[in-house]
């Protein structure tokens, strides 16, 4: 299945995502997710929506020498960036794949990991059924998802500033990652897909970006908002970045920008 409008991370997006957003908003949750890995000899791990390899790196650090990790993403550009960023490892295989149509046999993994990817699946129930299908009995599902704008000021600020720049046809990307924020819904979907022992935990971090301008570059160019800006053609990326930076600076300070993050982490057993 081809990426949808809000899941197309192509062109220069992976580089901006990795450099400007990775250390600020994704790295803390990557460490948290990887520490939950149930490490044992011969562990078989599938990572879906691996992006630029931020979680992949931490999973490899915990994976035993006898383990193996298959890291997948729907976007070939993300896979290419991740492959270039991480050293070769005999335990690691990269593959382009849709989390809703996994090209793997049933019961072929012990753990499925997904960092901030569930929100982008058009059919979330199907994605969870596929994760359940490829997990062996007793296998573990680990994923996280952003909480709402109310608990992630950086997302709200970016969304509001960008929409103000395009009053007639505002980009709606940010409504996707921050729109799937009901913990009860995450739990219900996992149970409906056949998982048991489902737990949804709120995890908060305090983080900082080196400057408002640096953070704004990622918030504008490190996701499909960049494509929406190009399609509209009425305002430049630089103009949008300056507007987002002004809003960040006004509310969260500058050099560094300090902000709170909150996400849900789901763990479940197949």
C-alpha positions, 0 to 999 in steps of 0.5 A: 500500500502506498503512503497516504497524504499524512504518512509520506515521509519522502525527499528531504523529510527524513534528514530534517526528521532525524536531525531536528526532531529525533533528539528532542521528541523521539529519542526519549521514547525510543530509550523507554520502548527499548528498555521494555524489550523482553531480552532472551537468547534467540529473540526475534524482533520485528520493528514496524514504522522504524523511521530513521532508525532511532528505536532500531539503534536502541533495540540493537543495543539490547538484543543478544548476539543470537537475536535478530531484528527486522526493521521495516517502514512504509517509506523507502526514503526513511529506510535508506536514511536509517540504513546509512545512519546505522552501521551494518549488523549481522543481526539486522535486516531492513525491509520496506513493508506496510504494517497493515500487510506484513510480508511475514509468516504467522508466528515468526516473531517474539516481539513487535515494536512500533514507535509513534506509528499506529496513528498513521495507519488508515486501518489501525485494527488491521495493523494490530491484527497483523501484529498479532498474526506474526507474533508467536504465542506469548509474544509481546507487542510494544508501541507508543502513541502521542497524547493530545495537543493539551499535553504536548505544547510543541505540537499544538504550537506548530499546528496553530502557527501553520494553520494561521499561515494557510487560512483558506486551506490549512494543512491538517497533518498534525491532527493525525499524530495527536488525534489518536490519544484515547488510552481506552481506545488503544486498549480496546483495539488491542483486545479486539485484535486478540491480545491479552494482558493489555496495559496502557501507561502514560509516560512523560518527559521534559525535553529541550531543543537547542533553539526555536529556529532549530526545532521549527525546521523539524516541525515544518520540514521533518514531516508531510507538512513540508509537502503540503506547503509545497503543494499550496505554493503561496508561502515559502517553507522559510516563512512558515519556519519563522512563524513557528519559531516565533510561536515556540519562542514566545511560549517555550523560550529560546536557546534552549526551548524547554517543553514537556512531552506526554505519550501512551505506551501500550504493552500486550501479550499475543 
